[in-house]
Amino acid sequence: MTDLTRAKWCKSSRSAEGNCVEVADNLPGVVGVRDSKDPSGPVLTFGVPAWQTFLSTVKAHPLP
């Protein structure tokens, strides 16, 4: 289980009102992702390499 007590959550500046995810990339070895509407709810965690691959893929294939 990842300790999230020091997570610094950031929301994208492109997020629409009410439909947002937050990302914490200051955690050792993992990146946390959560629903901004439910900050005490579940958190998905990804290894840094997996997160970097995800970001690269999204940037290379933007939605129309």
Secondary structure, DSSP 8 states (H G I E B T S, - for coil): ----TT---EE-TT-BTTB-EEEEEEETTEEEEEETT-TTS-EEEEEHHHHHHHHHHHHHS---
